């Protein structure tokens, strides 16, 4: 099986020279459990292609050139070779994610550095143009905002107390402090928090969801001719840092939080429908489990093929957290924390019984076998050197 590798080049202190090519077994294998090998560059780039995403119908791939703040399209010219399609298009500071609409008519770029959410039009060949910056996020915990004691249907303080009691004295310190009182006063500088947009996901009914890990909100939008119209913000706990999301077959949207090491389940109110303003809310959530250290940061979130399990990368402890999905999708339960086999697991993909993990700081990709009965990965099956990998994209 073939994968394209996003990575950090010299402009982001990395060792990659462009978009790489990874082989997992033979190129035409349907599964990814075979030996791994880095096969060189599929395309050279003018900056760090830290995120890659495909066009839904064309042989075109889009790269977020993070260090230079631009989006670049690449056209496929061979089985695994690509050339630039048009020029790079300005997005924003440290653009880190791209999502393409299901109809292939436009894309959304998320920018970590300045918080921008940017819509770009795509022409018939897949070339991006005409960037439109969406409305900026506002801090729900700013000086004039009322601090919530609950998120959706969850009483945060009660949930934290219950989780701390269940964890016991040994692990109680790992439970987020949602039941602790806020400091009495903050200076203006301390109260000011930057916006950090990080990902976009397309939802049924035409909605788009984006995360802002700096301001702890999941934002919902509806596309229109002149850009994106805000529909709703769902507020997560202060300091949680919502990073990446996964849409589940049950209709739930799962959000992993980079800083508090949790997964939240969001769902629309069935009485109003998923496209209505104010309909989305938090209906469940869990920590990623005991053993995660306070300074760790969560990275990618990926589901198993049937959606029974979620896998979250944890940088610092360099682990993969396994969360089971129960009930109708609203109940989440941490079941395991296993070694990722690499240093700084920036991104991972699940291909049936295999997880491929990109180790950004160890310059390698490793594969872990999954026990399909329990959902828990085992030890490293294969590994290969690869320069500063940050994203894995299966090649169609």
C-alpha positions as CSV (number, residue, x, y, z in Angstrom):
1,X,0.0,0.0,0.0
2,X,1.3,3.5,-0.9
3,X,1.1,6.6,1.3
4,X,2.1,10.1,0.8
5,X,4.1,11.6,3.7
6,X,3.8,15.2,4.7
7,X,6.8,16.6,6.7
8,X,8.7,19.5,8.0
9,X,11.5,20.9,5.7
10,X,14.3,23.2,6.7
11,X,12.0,26.2,7.1
12,X,10.4,24.4,10.1
13,X,13.7,22.9,11.3
14,X,12.9,19.5,9.7
15,X,14.7,17.1,7.5
16,X,12.2,16.5,4.7
17,X,12.6,18.0,1.2
18,X,9.0,17.7,0.1
19,X,6.1,15.2,-0.1
20,X,7.5,11.8,0.6
21,X,6.4,8.3,-0.5
22,X,5.9,5.5,1.9
23,X,5.4,1.8,1.0
24,X,3.6,-0.6,3.4
25,X,4.1,-4.0,1.8
26,X,3.7,-4.1,-1.9
27,X,2.5,-0.9,-3.6
28,X,-0.8,-2.6,-4.7
29,X,-1.5,-4.3,-1.3
30,X,-5.0,-3.5,0.0
31,X,-3.8,-3.6,3.6
32,X,-0.8,-1.9,5.3
33,X,0.6,-4.7,7.5
34,X,3.7,-5.4,5.3
35,X,7.3,-4.1,5.7
36,X,7.7,-0.4,5.6
37,X,10.0,1.5,3.3
38,X,10.6,5.2,2.5
39,X,10.7,5.5,-1.3
40,X,12.0,9.1,-1.7
41,X,10.1,12.2,-2.7
42,X,6.8,12.2,-4.7
43,X,7.1,16.0,-5.1
44,X,9.6,18.7,-4.0
45,X,8.0,21.7,-2.2
46,X,8.9,25.3,-1.5
47,X,8.0,24.9,2.2
48,X,6.9,22.4,4.8
49,X,4.0,20.3,3.5
50,X,2.9,19.5,7.1
51,X,-0.7,18.4,6.1
52,X,-1.9,16.7,3.0
53,X,-5.5,16.1,1.7
54,X,-6.9,14.8,-1.6
55,X,-9.4,16.1,-4.0
56,X,-12.5,13.8,-3.9
57,X,-12.6,13.1,-7.6
58,X,-9.4,14.5,-9.2
59,X,-5.8,13.3,-9.1
60,X,-4.9,16.3,-7.1
61,X,-3.4,16.7,-3.6
62,X,-3.3,19.8,-1.4
63,X,-0.5,20.6,0.9
64,X,-0.5,23.1,3.8
65,X,2.9,24.8,3.5
66,X,2.9,25.6,7.2
67,X,6.1,27.7,7.5
68,X,5.2,30.1,4.6
69,X,1.5,30.2,5.3
70,X,0.3,29.0,1.9
71,X,-1.8,26.3,0.3
72,X,-0.4,24.5,-2.8
73,X,-2.1,22.1,-5.1
74,X,-0.2,19.2,-6.7
75,X,-1.3,17.2,-9.8
76,X,-0.5,13.6,-10.1
77,X,1.7,12.7,-13.1
78,X,2.4,9.0,-12.4
79,X,1.7,6.2,-9.9
80,X,3.3,8.2,-7.2
81,X,4.7,11.4,-8.7
82,X,3.2,14.9,-8.4
83,X,3.9,18.4,-9.8
84,X,2.6,21.8,-8.7
85,X,-0.8,22.8,-10.1
86,X,-0.8,26.6,-10.2
87,X,1.0,28.7,-7.7
88,X,0.7,28.7,-3.9
89,X,-2.2,30.7,-2.4
90,X,-1.9,32.8,0.8
91,X,-3.9,31.3,3.7
92,X,-2.5,32.6,7.0
93,X,0.2,32.2,9.6
94,X,1.2,28.6,10.2
95,X,-1.6,27.0,8.1
96,X,-1.8,23.5,9.5
97,X,-4.8,21.8,8.0
98,X,-6.8,21.6,4.8
99,X,-10.2,20.0,4.2
100,X,-11.9,19.8,0.8
101,X,-15.7,19.9,0.3
102,X,-17.4,16.7,-0.8
103,X,-18.3,18.2,-4.1
104,X,-14.7,19.3,-4.8
105,X,-15.8,22.9,-5.3
106,X,-13.9,24.6,-2.4
107,X,-11.6,24.0,0.6
108,X,-11.2,25.2,4.1
109,X,-7.7,26.0,5.4
110,X,-7.1,26.3,9.2
111,X,-4.2,28.5,10.5
112,X,-2.7,27.8,13.9
113,X,-0.6,31.0,14.0
114,X,-3.3,33.7,13.6
115,X,-6.5,31.7,14.1
116,X,-7.7,32.2,10.5
117,X,-10.3,30.0,8.9
118,X,-10.0,30.5,5.2
119,X,-12.3,29.4,2.4
120,X,-10.8,29.0,-1.1
121,X,-12.6,28.3,-4.4
122,X,-11.4,25.3,-6.6
123,X,-11.7,25.5,-10.3
124,X,-12.5,22.5,-12.6
125,X,-8.9,21.4,-12.6
126,X,-8.6,21.7,-8.8
127,X,-6.6,24.9,-8.6
128,X,-7.3,27.0,-5.4
129,X,-7.9,30.7,-5.6
130,X,-9.9,33.6,-4.1
131,X,-9.2,33.1,-0.3
132,X,-11.9,34.6,1.9
133,X,-11.2,34.9,5.7
134,X,-14.1,33.9,7.9
135,X,-15.2,35.8,11.0
136,X,-12.6,35.7,13.8
137,X,-13.3,33.6,16.9
138,X,-14.1,35.3,20.2
139,X,-12.9,34.1,23.6
140,X,-15.9,32.6,25.5
141,X,-13.8,32.9,28.7
142,X,-12.9,36.6,28.0
143,X,-13.4,39.3,30.7
144,X,-17.0,40.0,29.5
145,X,-18.0,36.3,29.1
146,X,-19.8,34.3,31.8
147,X,-17.8,31.2,32.8
148,X,-19.8,28.1,32.2
149,X,-20.2,25.5,34.9
150,X,-21.5,23.0,32.4
151,X,-20.8,22.0,28.8
152,X,-23.9,20.7,27.0
153,X,-25.6,18.2,29.2
154,X,-22.5,17.7,31.4
155,X,-21.9,19.3,34.8
156,X,-18.1,19.7,34.5
157,X,-17.5,20.0,38.3
158,X,-19.5,17.0,39.1
159,X,-17.9,15.0,36.3
160,X,-14.4,15.9,37.5
161,X,-15.2,15.0,41.1
162,X,-16.6,11.6,40.1
163,X,-13.7,10.8,37.8
164,X,-11.2,11.8,40.4
165,X,-12.9,9.5,43.0
166,X,-12.9,6.6,40.5
167,X,-9.3,7.2,39.6
168,X,-8.1,6.9,43.2
169,X,-5.4,8.8,45.0
170,X,-2.6,7.5,42.7
171,X,-4.1,9.0,39.5
172,X,-6.4,11.8,40.9
173,X,-3.9,14.4,39.9
174,X,-4.3,13.5,36.2
175,X,-8.0,14.4,36.2
176,X,-8.6,17.9,34.6
177,X,-9.4,20.5,37.3
178,X,-12.9,21.4,36.1
179,X,-14.2,21.5,39.7
180,X,-11.5,23.9,41.0
181,X,-12.3,27.5,41.4
182,X,-10.9,30.0,38.9
183,X,-8.2,32.4,40.2
184,X,-9.8,35.5,41.7
185,X,-8.2,37.9,39.3
186,X,-6.2,38.0,36.1
187,X,-4.2,40.8,34.6
188,X,-5.3,41.9,31.1
189,X,-2.3,40.3,29.6
190,X,-3.1,37.0,31.4
191,X,-6.7,37.1,30.3
192,X,-5.9,37.6,26.6
193,X,-5.7,34.3,24.8
194,X,-4.7,33.9,21.1
195,X,-6.9,32.1,18.6
196,X,-5.4,28.9,17.1
197,X,-7.6,27.3,14.4
198,X,-6.5,23.7,13.8
199,X,-8.9,21.6,11.7
200,X,-12.1,21.5,9.6
201,X,-14.5,18.7,9.1
202,X,-17.5,18.6,6.7
203,X,-20.7,17.4,8.2
204,X,-24.0,16.2,6.6
205,X,-26.4,18.9,5.7
206,X,-23.7,21.2,4.4
207,X,-22.3,22.3,7.8
208,X,-18.6,22.7,8.5
209,X,-17.1,22.3,11.9
210,X,-13.7,23.8,12.9
211,X,-11.7,23.7,16.1
212,X,-10.0,26.6,17.8
213,X,-7.6,25.1,20.3
214,X,-6.5,28.5,21.6
215,X,-10.0,29.6,22.6
216,X,-11.5,26.2,23.4
217,X,-14.4,26.3,21.0
218,X,-15.7,24.1,18.2
219,X,-17.2,26.4,15.6
220,X,-20.0,25.5,13.1
221,X,-20.4,27.2,9.8
222,X,-22.6,27.2,6.7
223,X,-21.1,28.0,3.3
224,X,-22.4,30.9,1.3
225,X,-21.3,32.6,-1.9
226,X,-19.0,35.1,-0.1
227,X,-17.4,32.7,2.4
228,X,-18.6,31.0,5.6
229,X,-21.5,32.1,7.8
230,X,-21.1,31.4,11.5
231,X,-23.9,29.2,12.9
232,X,-22.9,28.2,16.4
233,X,-19.9,27.9,18.8
234,X,-19.8,24.9,21.2
235,X,-17.6,25.9,24.2
236,X,-15.3,23.3,25.8
237,X,-13.6,23.6,29.2
238,X,-11.1,26.4,29.5
239,X,-7.5,25.3,28.6
240,X,-8.6,22.0,27.0
241,X,-7.4,22.9,23.5
242,X,-9.7,21.2,21.0
243,X,-7.4,20.0,18.2
244,X,-8.8,17.4,15.8
245,X,-12.2,15.8,15.2
246,X,-13.7,12.6,13.8
247,X,-17.2,12.2,12.4
248,X,-18.7,8.9,13.5
249,X,-21.3,6.8,11.7
250,X,-23.6,7.3,14.7
251,X,-23.7,11.0,13.9
252,X,-21.5,12.1,16.8
253,X,-18.5,14.3,16.3
254,X,-15.6,13.4,18.5
255,X,-13.1,16.0,19.5
256,X,-9.6,15.3,21.0
257,X,-8.2,18.0,23.2
258,X,-4.5,18.6,22.9
259,X,-3.9,20.2,26.3
260,X,-6.3,18.4,28.7
261,X,-6.0,14.9,27.0
262,X,-9.7,14.3,26.7
263,X,-12.2,13.2,24.0
264,X,-15.6,14.9,23.9
265,X,-18.7,13.7,22.0
266,X,-20.8,16.3,20.3
267,X,-24.2,15.7,18.8
268,X,-27.1,17.7,17.3
269,X,-30.4,18.0,19.1
270,X,-32.6,15.4,17.3
271,X,-35.6,17.7,17.6
272,X,-33.9,20.6,15.7
273,X,-31.7,18.8,13.2
274,X,-28.0,19.0,12.6
275,X,-28.1,22.1,10.4
276,X,-30.0,24.4,12.8
277,X,-28.3,27.2,14.8
278,X,-27.7,26.2,18.4
279,X,-28.5,22.5,17.9
280,X,-25.0,21.0,18.6
281,X,-24.0,20.3,22.2
282,X,-21.6,18.1,24.2
283,X,-23.3,14.8,25.2
284,X,-20.3,12.8,26.6
285,X,-16.6,12.7,27.1
286,X,-13.7,11.0,28.8
287,X,-10.1,11.5,29.7
288,X,-7.6,9.5,27.5
289,X,-6.8,7.5,30.6
290,X,-4.3,7.2,33.5
291,X,-0.6,7.3,32.7
292,X,-0.6,10.5,30.6
293,X,1.6,13.2,32.0
294,X,0.5,16.8,32.6
295,X,2.9,18.2,29.9
296,X,1.9,15.7,27.3
297,X,0.0,16.9,24.2
298,X,-2.6,14.9,22.3
299,X,-2.3,14.9,18.5
300,X,-4.4,13.0,16.0
301,X,-7.7,11.1,16.5
302,X,-8.6,8.2,14.3
303,X,-11.4,5.6,14.4
304,X,-11.3,1.9,13.8
305,X,-12.9,0.6,10.6
306,X,-16.2,-0.2,12.3
307,X,-16.1,2.8,14.6
308,X,-16.0,0.8,17.8
309,X,-12.7,2.3,18.9
310,X,-10.9,5.7,18.8
311,X,-7.1,6.0,18.7
312,X,-5.4,9.2,20.0
313,X,-1.7,10.0,19.7
314,X,0.0,11.4,22.8
315,X,3.2,13.3,22.4
316,X,5.7,13.4,25.2
317,X,4.8,10.0,26.7
318,X,4.8,8.9,23.0
319,X,1.8,6.7,23.3
320,X,-1.4,5.7,21.6
321,X,-4.5,6.0,23.8
322,X,-7.4,3.6,23.0
323,X,-11.0,4.7,23.7
324,X,-14.0,2.4,23.3
325,X,-17.3,3.8,21.9
326,X,-20.4,2.5,23.6
327,X,-24.1,3.0,23.7
328,X,-25.5,5.0,20.8
329,X,-22.1,6.8,20.4
330,X,-22.3,9.2,23.4
331,X,-20.5,7.0,25.9
332,X,-16.7,6.9,25.7
333,X,-14.4,4.7,27.8
334,X,-10.6,4.7,27.9
335,X,-9.3,1.1,27.8
336,X,-5.6,1.2,27.0
337,X,-2.5,3.3,26.7
338,X,0.3,1.6,24.6
339,X,3.7,2.7,23.3
340,X,3.6,4.4,19.9
341,X,7.0,3.0,18.9
342,X,8.2,6.4,17.8
343,X,9.2,9.8,19.2
344,X,6.5,12.5,19.0
345,X,3.7,10.7,17.3
346,X,2.4,13.6,15.3
347,X,-0.1,11.7,13.1
348,X,-1.4,8.2,12.6
349,X,-3.8,6.3,10.3
350,X,-5.7,3.1,10.9
351,X,-6.0,0.5,8.1
352,X,-8.1,-2.4,9.5
353,X,-5.6,-4.3,11.7
354,X,-2.7,-1.9,11.5
355,X,-1.9,1.6,12.8
356,X,0.8,3.5,11.0
357,X,2.4,6.2,13.2
358,X,4.5,9.2,12.0
359,X,7.3,9.9,14.5
360,X,8.1,13.6,13.8
361,X,11.1,13.8,16.1
362,X,12.5,10.3,15.6
363,X,12.4,10.6,11.8
364,X,10.6,7.4,11.2
365,X,7.3,5.7,10.6
366,X,6.3,2.6,12.6
367,X,3.4,0.1,12.2
368,X,1.6,-1.5,15.1
369,X,-0.7,-4.5,14.8
370,X,-4.2,-4.3,16.3
371,X,-5.9,-7.1,18.1
372,X,-9.3,-6.8,16.3
373,X,-11.1,-8.5,19.2
374,X,-10.0,-6.0,21.9
375,X,-9.0,-3.0,19.7
376,X,-5.7,-2.7,21.5
377,X,-2.5,-2.3,19.4
378,X,0.5,-4.5,20.2
379,X,4.2,-3.9,19.7
380,X,6.0,-2.5,16.7
381,X,5.5,-4.7,13.6
382,X,7.7,-2.8,11.2
383,X,9.5,0.6,11.0
384,X,11.4,2.7,8.5
385,X,13.4,5.9,8.6
386,X,11.5,8.8,7.1
387,X,12.4,12.5,7.3
388,X,10.4,14.5,9.9
389,X,7.0,13.0,9.0
390,X,3.9,14.9,10.1
391,X,1.1,13.4,8.0
392,X,0.2,10.1,6.3
393,X,-2.2,10.1,3.3
394,X,-3.2,6.8,1.5
395,X,-2.7,7.1,-2.2
396,X,-5.7,6.1,-4.3
